[in-house]
Structures are given as structure tokens and as C-alpha cells.
């Protein structure tokens, strides 16, 4: 089984489904609600496990009830939680998430600013053998440690490059594959020309770089080579966590030995399926579902 080690944030999400996004300081009634696990690293790990990989998550939690709920949810999703570390007297991360009828989401998140950032313990805890590393930017020290370990082993090291990028500069230059969101790439470049920004970051890092942009597809660049993979045509119901799922699927396929282009197509299919389901992690597709979707899905946009 392909083993992917992921570092990043693990969150508990309180999700509310609304007719439209709140705009006034008054009470709103949700049409539906759920409590589910969230966070880039945690969601990616859950997606990897659902797709048949061995997902190992290294993350920092507090010593509170929220941590208990986060860990229980991840274990139920098949994630190896041996490298979850709890810190006494600290609080775990949680969010309120609003999702409107078009599937767009708005998130208010709390993170304890006093959770220790040092990743010395992570370096000692990493397994001797794994197939790829995936890090989000929410824990820069952890991302740097994992990307360095992947590079030393000659393995794919994938950085989920979400804003603020500059805080994870060291990890950015150690990663073999950097996958930006459109917002993340704009944050890095400080302008809106994504093609120029992608070319600049490819030169600066020497990595395979790409930018995911929802229904607009994925642009990629490696050195002077560049290309585009269109998105699948779907009617989105819930986009929450779609980027996290994409990164998990992308890292898994790289760990299995796929080319970046094969990994992008697979990841885009997995994320597309997730967007058609409003059931949190329960809606993450299996490997069989993803492969069937790629055979029968509507034409790319």
C-alpha cells in the first residue's frame, strides 16, 4: 500500500447550509447543518485513505474536547494518527462554515496562536520508509521538515501552497512539486497575472509547479514546458475541502509513480466528485468511483 505522510492543520468544522451568504448582523436559519473534520492536511489524509492509500497525518492539536473529536473522526476515516501530537493547555482549531445554494463557502476559523511551531519532534517521528510527502502551509516548520525529508529520500514532496505563502518559504524551495491555489499564487506574486507568476515561481524553485483554479482548470509549468488541464463539467453542490482532496489525490498518484499530468487528471476527477456531494468527508470518493468517473464523466470544460 502506498504510504503518504502529510503535515498540516486538522480542524473541526461546524457547517451550515444556507440559501445565501449572511450579509447583515442578524440571525439566520440554516437549511441543514453538520459537524465534520476539516483542515488542509487532515482532509487530504482522509481523501488518501478513501482512495486506498496508507495516510499518515502529523499535526498539532490542543488538549481539549475538540482534539478528541478531530482524532476520532480521522481514525474513523482510516487515517493513521500515530503522529498527531497534543499540547497541554493549548486549544485545537475549529471553524464555522457557511455554504450557499451555489456550493460556494465562507469560513471563519480559530487557531491557537500559542500552539508550538517547532517541528523537531516530527523529524524524529517520521517513518523510515514512505512514498511521498504532502504539506500544507499552515504549519511552516512541519512543512519544511517533511519536504526536506522527502528530498533527502528522493521522493515526491508536494506543497499545498495556500496563502500566506511567504511564511513557508523554506518548504517552497525544498518541494519537488508545488500546487498553488489561485489565491495562493496571487499572494506569492503580489499581482493577478497567474501565467507570469507561474513562470516566475518555476524559475525560482526549479520545481514542477501548478495552479488550481476551480472550474477554470489547472495550469502547470516545469522549466520552460507548460500546459493546461481543463476541469470536469459538473454542477457543484459543496466546494468545501475540494482543494484539500485534490492535493491528497495528487500526492497519492505521484507516490504511486504516476507522471504529474496523470496525477493532475486523477486529482481533478476526485475533487469534481467531491464537489457534487454535500456530505463532508463521507462524500470523498473511493478509487473505484474516481476511475469510473474518469471513463464516463462529461467532457472537460
C-alpha positions in Angstrom: 0.0 0.0 0.0 1.3 3.4 -1.0 2.2 5.4 2.2 1.8 9.2 2.1 2.9 11.3 5.1 1.0 14.6 5.4 1.8 17.5 7.7 -0.6 20.4 8.3 -3.7 21.6 10.1 -6.5 19.5 11.5 -9.7 21.3 12.3 -13.3 20.6 13.4 -15.8 22.3 11.1 -19.3 23.4 12.1 -21.0 23.5 8.7 -24.3 25.4 8.0 -26.1 25.2 4.7 -27.9 28.5 3.8 -30.0 29.9 1.0 -27.5 32.8 0.6 -24.4 34.1 2.4 -25.1 36.2 5.6 -24.6 39.9 4.9 -26.2 41.6 7.9 -25.7 41.5 11.7 -28.8 39.4 12.4 -29.9 35.8 13.0 -30.1 33.4 10.1 -31.7 29.9 10.0 -29.7 27.1 8.3 -31.4 24.7 5.9 -29.1 22.0 7.1 -26.0 21.5 9.3 -23.3 19.0 10.1 -20.2 18.7 12.3 -17.2 17.3 10.3 -13.5 17.2 10.3 -11.7 19.8 8.3 -8.3 21.4 7.7 -6.0 21.0 4.7 -3.7 18.3 6.0 -6.4 16.3 7.6 -8.8 16.5 4.7 -6.0 15.4 2.3 -5.2 12.5 4.5 -8.8 11.4 4.7 -9.0 11.5 0.9 -5.8 9.5 0.5 -7.2 6.8 2.8 -10.5 6.7 1.0 -8.6 6.2 -2.3 -6.8 3.2 -0.9 -3.5 4.8 0.3 -1.9 4.5 3.7 -2.4 8.0 5.0 -0.2 9.2 7.9 -1.0 12.6 9.4 1.4 14.7 11.5 -0.5 17.6 13.1 -0.7 19.7 16.2 -3.7 19.6 18.5 -4.7 21.1 21.8 -5.6 19.2 24.9 -9.4 19.8 24.6 -12.6 18.1 23.6 -12.2 19.4 20.0 -9.0 17.4 19.8 -10.8 14.3 20.8 -13.4 14.8 18.1 -10.8 15.6 15.5 -8.8 12.4 16.3 -11.9 10.2 16.5 -13.1 11.4 13.1 -9.7 10.9 11.4 -9.4 7.4 12.8 -12.9 6.6 11.6 -11.8 7.8 8.2 -8.9 5.3 8.1 -6.1 7.8 8.8 -3.0 6.7 10.7 -3.0 9.1 13.7 0.2 7.9 15.4 1.9 11.3 14.7 -0.9 13.5 16.0 0.6 15.5 18.9 -1.4 17.1 21.6 -0.1 20.0 23.6 -1.2 20.5 27.2 -3.0 23.8 27.9 -3.5 24.6 24.2 -6.7 24.7 22.1 -7.4 22.9 18.9 -8.6 24.6 15.7 -12.2 24.9 14.7 -14.3 26.7 12.1 -17.8 27.9 11.3 -18.5 27.3 7.6 -21.4 28.8 5.6 -22.3 27.1 2.3 -24.8 28.7 0.0 -27.1 27.1 -2.7 -24.4 27.5 -5.4 -22.0 25.4 -3.3 -19.7 28.4 -2.5 -18.4 28.6 1.0 -17.4 31.2 3.6 -15.2 30.2 6.6 -14.4 31.7 9.9 -11.5 29.8 11.6 -9.9 29.9 15.0 -6.3 28.8 15.6 -4.5 28.9 18.9 -1.6 31.3 18.3 0.4 29.6 21.1 0.5 26.1 19.6 4.2 25.3 19.4 5.6 25.7 15.9 8.8 23.7 16.4 9.0 20.5 14.3 11.9 18.8 16.0 9.7 16.1 17.2 8.4 15.5 13.7 11.8 14.8 12.3 12.3 12.1 14.9 8.9 10.6 14.4 8.9 10.3 10.6 8.8 6.7 9.3 12.0 5.3 7.7 10.0 4.4 4.5 7.2 6.2 2.8 6.3 7.0 -0.8 5.6 10.8 -0.9 5.2 13.7 1.4 2.4 16.3 1.4 2.5 19.5 3.4 0.1 22.5 3.7 1.4 25.9 4.7 -0.5 26.2 8.0 2.5 24.7 9.9 5.6 26.1 8.1 8.1 24.3 10.3 6.4 21.0 9.8 6.2 21.6 6.1 9.9 22.4 5.9 10.8 19.2 7.9 8.7 16.9 5.7 9.8 18.5 2.4 13.5 18.2 3.5 12.9 14.5 4.4 11.3 13.8 1.1 14.1 15.5 -0.8 16.8 13.5 1.2 15.0 10.3 0.2 14.5 11.2 -3.4 10.7 11.1 -3.0 8.0 13.5 -4.3 7.5 16.3 -1.8 4.2 18.2 -2.6 3.5 21.6 -1.1 -0.2 22.7 -0.9 0.7 26.3 -1.5 -2.1 28.3 0.1 -1.8 31.9 1.4 0.2 33.1 3.2 3.0 31.5 1.2 5.9 33.6 2.4 5.6 32.1 5.8 6.5 28.7 4.3 9.3 30.0 2.1 11.8 27.3 3.2 9.3 24.5 2.3 8.5 26.1 -1.0 12.2 25.8 -2.1 12.5 22.2 -0.9 9.4 20.8 -2.5 9.6 18.9 -5.8 6.0 19.7 -6.7 4.2 22.9 -5.7 0.5 23.1 -6.2 -0.9 26.6 -5.7 -4.5 27.7 -5.4 -5.2 30.8 -7.5 -5.4 32.8 -4.3 -2.1 31.3 -3.1 -0.3 32.2 -6.3 -1.6 35.8 -6.2 -0.4 36.0 -2.7 3.1 34.8 -3.6 3.3 37.0 -6.7 1.5 40.1 -5.3 -0.2 40.6 -8.7 -3.0 38.9 -10.7 -1.2 37.6 -13.8 -1.2 33.9 -13.0 0.7 32.8 -16.1 3.6 35.2 -15.3 3.5 34.2 -11.6 3.6 30.5 -12.5 6.6 31.1 -14.8 8.4 33.1 -12.2 7.9 30.6 -9.4 9.0 27.7 -11.7 12.3 29.6 -12.3 12.8 30.5 -8.6 12.1 27.0 -7.3 13.1 24.6 -10.1 10.1 22.5 -9.1 7.1 21.3 -11.0 4.5 24.0 -10.3 0.8 24.2 -11.0 -2.2 26.4 -10.0 -5.7 25.0 -9.4 -8.5 27.5 -10.3 -11.7 25.6 -9.7 -13.9 25.3 -12.9 -11.1 27.1 -14.8 -8.9 24.1 -14.6 -5.2 23.6 -13.8 -2.2 25.3 -15.3 1.2 23.8 -14.9 4.8 24.6 -15.6 8.2 22.8 -15.3 11.2 24.8 -16.6 10.2 26.1 -20.0 7.5 23.4 -20.5 3.9 24.4 -19.7 0.4 23.2 -20.2 -3.2 23.2 -19.1 -5.7 20.6 -17.9 -9.3 21.6 -18.1 -11.8 21.0 -15.3 -14.5 18.4 -15.5 -18.0 19.8 -16.2 -20.1 19.3 -13.0 -22.9 21.1 -11.1 -21.2 21.9 -7.8 -23.2 21.3 -4.6 -20.5 21.8 -2.0 -16.9 23.0 -2.8 -15.7 22.8 0.9 -12.4 20.9 1.0 -12.2 20.4 -2.7 -8.7 21.8 -2.9 -7.6 19.6 0.0 -9.0 16.5 -1.7 -7.2 17.5 -4.9 -3.9 17.7 -3.2 -4.3 14.4 -1.4 -5.2 12.6 -4.7 -2.3 14.3 -6.5 0.2 13.3 -3.9 -1.1 9.7 -3.8 -0.7 9.3 -7.6 2.8 10.8 -7.5 3.7 8.3 -4.7 2.4 5.5 -6.9 4.8 6.6 -9.7 2.4 8.5 -12.0 3.5 11.5 -14.0 2.4 14.9 -12.8 0.0 15.1 -15.7 -1.6 11.8 -14.8 -1.8 12.9 -11.2 -3.5 16.2 -12.2 -6.2 14.4 -14.2 -6.9 12.0 -11.4 -6.9 14.6 -8.7 -9.3 16.8 -10.8 -11.7 13.9 -11.1 -11.6 13.2 -7.3 -12.2 16.8 -6.5 -15.0 17.1 -9.0 -16.9 14.1 -7.5 -16.5 15.6 -4.0 -18.0 18.9 -5.2 -21.2 17.1 -6.3 -21.8 15.8 -2.7 -22.8 17.8 0.3 -21.8 15.2 2.9 -18.4 16.3 4.2 -15.7 13.6 4.2 -18.4 10.9 3.8 -18.7 12.2 0.2 -15.0 11.7 -0.6 -14.9 9.2 -3.5 -13.3 5.7 -3.5 -10.7 4.7 -6.0 -13.2 2.7 -8.0 -15.6 5.7 -8.1 -12.8 8.0 -9.3 -11.7 5.7 -12.1 -15.2 5.1 -13.3 -15.9 8.8 -13.3 -12.8 9.4 -15.5 -14.2 6.9 -18.0 -17.7 8.3 -18.1 -17.6 11.9 -16.9 -18.8 14.8 -19.1 -16.3 16.3 -21.4 -13.8 18.7 -19.9 -14.8 22.4 -20.0 
